[in-house]
Amino acid sequence: MTVVSGASSVPALSSAVVDRHLPAFRRLDTLRIGIASGARTPGLATMKGIFSYCGKPFARLEQGTWRRTYGWLDLHRHYFPPPVGVRWMGSCEVPDLDLFPQRYPSLRTVTFHAGFASDMGHLLVWGLSGLVKLGLIRSLIPAAVSLNRISHWIEPVVSDKGAMFVNLEGIGSDGQPLQKTWNLLAARNHGPYIPCGASIALARKLACGEALRKGAMPCMGLLDVDEYLAPLCDLDIREVEG
C-alpha cells in the first residue's frame, strides 16, 4: 500500500523544482518559496486552516539555526514577473520548513511566504495577526466566516492573477555563488487548480500500471515538474525562470 501526503503545490511541486535545479549546485544553502493568490476566494475550511496559525509562533531554519517566527507576520514586498507584479507577503507554516532541511542537508535557510491578491485584505490579516501575537486576540478562526464572505464580495475588483516562486541560492558547480529563481504564473483565476496537478499525475501513473514506492511518505521525489504540470496544460499557467 502507498499513502502519499502533500500531493499539492507544497511540497510536491516545490520539491520537484528544487530537484530540477539541484544538479547545478555544488552546495545548496538557501531556499525561499512563496505563493501569491489571485482573486478566487478559498473555501471556508482552507481559510480556517490559514487563520489557525495567524500570529502564532512556529520554527524555521535561518542561517543554520532554528528560529521562531509568527504566522502572517514578517511583512515584505515580493516582485513577481509581469503581469503579476508586486505583492505583500507574510510568513506561513508549511511542511517544506521541516521536510526540506532533511531532504537537502546542506541547507542553512528555508522560508515560505504567502500573500493575497488584495493589498487591503493582506494588510488586514497582517494587522489582526499582530494582535494575536500580542495576546489581544486569541485566534482569527472566529473571523473566518465574515472575512470569507467579504472576500467573495470583492472578487470582481481584485486581480485574477496569482503566482508561485522558488528561489535557490548556493555555490555552483564552478565554485562560484549561484542563484536561480523559478516562477509559475497563473491568470484568469486558474491558480487554484495548480494544487490538483500532483493528484492527477499520480493517478495517471497508477492507471498506466507504474508502481509507486510502498509505505507512507510525503509527495517528494515522486513527480518531476513536467509531470506535475502536464494535467494543467490547458490552463492559463506558465513557467518563467531567471
C-alpha positions in Angstrom: 0.0 0.0 0.0 1.1 3.5 -0.8 0.0 6.6 1.3 1.1 10.0 0.0 0.6 13.2 1.8 1.3 16.7 0.5 0.3 16.0 -3.1 -0.1 19.7 -3.7 1.9 22.8 -4.5 3.9 22.2 -1.4 5.9 20.0 -1.0 5.2 18.1 -4.3 5.8 20.9 -6.8 8.2 22.9 -4.7 10.5 19.9 -4.2 10.2 19.0 -7.9 11.5 22.4 -8.7 14.4 22.1 -6.3 15.3 18.6 -7.7 15.2 20.1 -11.3 17.9 22.7 -10.4 19.9 20.8 -7.8 22.5 19.4 -10.2 23.7 22.9 -11.0 24.7 23.4 -7.3 27.8 22.1 -5.6 26.2 23.3 -2.3 22.6 24.5 -1.8 22.4 27.0 1.1 19.1 28.8 0.9 15.6 28.1 -0.3 12.9 30.8 -0.4 9.4 29.7 -1.5 6.2 31.7 -1.8 2.7 31.7 -3.3 0.5 34.7 -4.1 -3.1 34.1 -4.7 -5.5 35.5 -7.3 -8.9 36.8 -6.7 -10.6 33.5 -6.2 -11.5 33.1 -2.5 -10.5 29.7 -0.9 -13.1 27.5 0.8 -14.0 28.2 4.4 -12.1 25.2 5.6 -9.0 26.4 3.9 -9.4 29.9 5.3 -9.9 28.5 8.8 -6.7 26.5 8.4 -4.8 29.6 7.4 -6.2 31.6 10.2 -5.4 28.9 12.8 -1.8 30.0 12.9 -2.1 33.7 12.2 0.1 35.4 14.9 1.1 32.1 16.3 4.8 31.0 16.6 6.4 28.3 14.6 10.1 27.5 13.8 12.0 27.8 10.6 15.7 27.3 9.7 17.6 30.6 9.3 21.3 30.8 8.9 21.8 27.4 10.3 19.6 28.0 13.4 16.0 27.1 14.1 14.3 30.5 14.9 10.9 31.5 15.9 8.7 33.4 13.5 4.9 34.2 13.5 2.2 33.3 11.1 1.4 36.0 8.5 3.9 38.5 10.0 7.4 39.2 8.6 5.6 41.6 6.2 7.5 42.5 3.0 7.0 43.1 -0.7 7.9 40.5 -3.3 8.4 41.2 -7.1 6.9 38.6 -9.4 7.4 38.8 -13.2 4.7 40.6 -15.2 1.7 40.5 -15.3 1.5 39.6 -11.6 3.8 42.4 -10.2 4.4 43.3 -6.6 2.6 41.6 -3.8 2.6 41.8 0.0 3.9 38.5 1.6 3.8 37.1 5.1 5.3 34.1 6.9 3.4 30.8 6.6 3.8 27.4 8.2 4.1 24.6 5.6 5.6 21.1 5.5 8.6 22.3 3.5 10.1 24.1 6.5 10.6 20.7 8.3 11.0 18.4 5.3 13.5 20.3 3.1 16.4 20.5 5.7 16.1 16.7 5.9 16.0 16.2 2.2 18.7 18.8 1.3 21.1 18.6 4.3 23.4 21.5 3.2 20.5 24.0 3.6 21.0 26.7 6.2 17.9 28.7 5.4 14.4 27.7 4.4 11.5 30.2 4.3 7.9 30.2 3.0 5.7 33.2 2.5 2.3 33.8 1.0 0.1 36.7 0.0 -3.4 37.7 -1.0 -4.3 39.3 -4.3 -5.9 42.2 -2.4 -3.4 44.5 -0.7 -6.1 45.7 1.7 -7.0 42.1 2.6 -3.4 41.1 3.2 -2.7 44.1 5.4 -5.9 43.5 7.4 -4.8 39.9 8.1 -1.3 41.1 8.9 -2.7 43.6 11.4 -5.0 41.1 13.1 -2.2 38.6 13.3 -0.2 41.2 15.1 -3.0 41.5 17.7 -2.9 37.7 18.1 0.8 37.8 18.7 0.3 40.5 21.3 -2.3 38.4 23.1 -5.1 40.9 22.4 -7.0 38.3 20.3 -6.9 34.6 21.0 -7.4 33.4 17.4 -8.5 34.6 14.0 -10.6 31.5 13.3 -13.8 33.1 14.6 -13.3 35.8 11.9 -13.1 33.3 9.1 -16.7 33.3 8.1 -17.0 37.1 7.9 -13.7 37.5 6.1 -14.6 34.7 3.7 -17.8 36.4 2.9 -16.1 39.8 2.3 -13.5 38.1 0.1 -16.3 36.8 -2.2 -17.8 40.3 -2.4 -14.6 41.9 -3.6 -13.5 39.2 -6.1 -14.7 41.2 -9.1 -12.3 44.1 -8.3 -9.3 42.0 -7.3 -6.6 40.7 -9.7 -7.3 37.3 -11.2 -3.5 36.6 -11.4 -1.5 34.5 -9.0 2.0 33.2 -8.8 4.4 30.9 -7.1 8.2 31.3 -6.8 11.1 29.1 -5.7 14.4 30.8 -5.2 17.6 28.8 -4.8 21.0 30.1 -3.6 24.3 28.5 -3.0 27.6 27.5 -4.7 27.5 26.4 -8.3 29.4 23.5 -9.8 32.2 26.0 -10.8 32.7 27.1 -7.2 31.1 30.5 -7.7 27.9 31.9 -6.0 24.8 30.8 -7.9 21.2 31.9 -7.7 18.2 30.5 -9.6 14.6 31.6 -9.5 11.6 29.7 -10.9 8.2 31.3 -11.2 4.8 29.8 -12.1 2.3 32.5 -13.2 -1.4 31.9 -13.4 -4.1 34.1 -14.9 -7.9 34.0 -15.3 -8.2 32.7 -11.7 -6.6 29.4 -12.8 -4.2 29.4 -9.8 -6.5 27.4 -7.5 -6.2 24.5 -10.0 -2.4 24.2 -9.5 -2.6 22.1 -6.3 -4.6 19.4 -8.2 -1.7 18.6 -10.6 0.0 16.2 -8.2 -3.0 14.0 -7.5 -3.9 13.8 -11.2 -0.3 13.0 -12.2 0.0 10.3 -9.6 -3.4 8.8 -10.6 -2.2 8.7 -14.2 0.9 6.8 -13.1 -1.2 4.2 -11.3 -3.6 3.9 -14.2 -0.7 3.1 -16.5 0.5 0.4 -14.2 3.5 2.3 -12.8 4.4 1.1 -9.3 4.9 3.7 -6.6 7.1 3.2 -3.5 5.3 1.3 -0.8 4.5 2.9 2.6 3.5 6.3 3.8 5.5 9.3 2.6 5.4 13.0 1.7 5.0 13.7 -2.0 8.6 14.4 -2.8 10.7 12.6 -5.5 7.5 11.0 -7.0 7.0 13.6 -9.7 9.1 15.9 -11.8 8.0 19.4 -12.7 6.8 18.4 -16.2 4.8 15.5 -14.9 3.2 17.8 -12.3 2.2 20.5 -14.8 1.1 18.2 -17.6 -2.5 17.8 -16.3 -2.7 21.6 -16.2 -1.6 22.2 -19.8 -4.9 23.6 -21.0 -5.0 26.3 -18.3 -3.5 29.8 -18.4 -0.4 28.8 -16.4 3.2 29.3 -17.5 6.7 28.9 -16.1 9.2 31.7 -16.0 12.8 31.0 -15.0 15.6 33.5 -14.2 
